[in-house]
Amino acid sequence: MKPLIPYFQDPYFTIPGVGLEIHAFGVLVALGFVLGGQVAQKKADKFGGSGDAVNRLIGWLVFGVFVGGHWGHLLMYRPEDLEGDGARFATFFSVLSQGRLPHGDEVPVLLQFWHGLSSFGGFFLCVALTIWFFRKERMAFWPNADGLAIGFTLGWFFGRMGCFSAHDHAGNVTDFYLGVYGMCPGGNPTVACHDLGLYEAIWSLAAFGLFIFLDRKPRPAGFFTGLLAVLYGPCRFASDFFRSAETDTRYAGLTPAQYGSIALTLVGLWIVQTRFKKAAG
């Protein structure tokens, strides 16, 4: 078996006269929020929630993805990067007081949201923000959460395709036919590695198709939320075994995301069980 995907450069274009580079990663992530958000709004309305409220929540979720994702990455995988951030914060505020924008090492690592993202960090903050938002709005949680769950699978597909385009998630060296040449550390064009972003994109598209099929019949409120957790947890737990031990911190042999996957799966099973029991009366 030979890998079939050749190496390719991260696609981008430059805006004439401005010099701003627009990368495929950013375009695909933006598409994920837009298209996934549209699906989430439509499904929330169908389930008895509020598509308008979901639309207002999306801005908070963008915040949650990048802030929670970055902080989760630092705390779980790169805590050593936070050393000296106190001094950087002092420099940061000093520069702001001078009326100019900080750049480079003047920006604390904690605020460098463009460097390093953990999907579980973003996920946990987004869940917290979603619970807070619907409580604040005094709206039913489960119908809206189910709409978000279905929209998430489509949005996650585009987001992970963005990771694929940027070669963000290289796993171990492989001869698997979906391996990508040249994306391994060192960039050797004759060596292929597992592309974990691509694998999750495939999972997301399959999950979206499954959810659309299952939505043909009425389901208990909360069913799709629980099912999303049940499906993603084992997928992420398995895929992390393809990550390099040199780049991904492990505790007792497992990555932080694998512990999160176990918790996520158990919570998902609990949600599905309790929601079916409630629907049965």
Order of alpha helices (4+ residues) and beta strands (2+ residues): beta-beta-alpha-alpha-alpha-alpha-alpha-beta-beta-beta-alpha-alpha-alpha
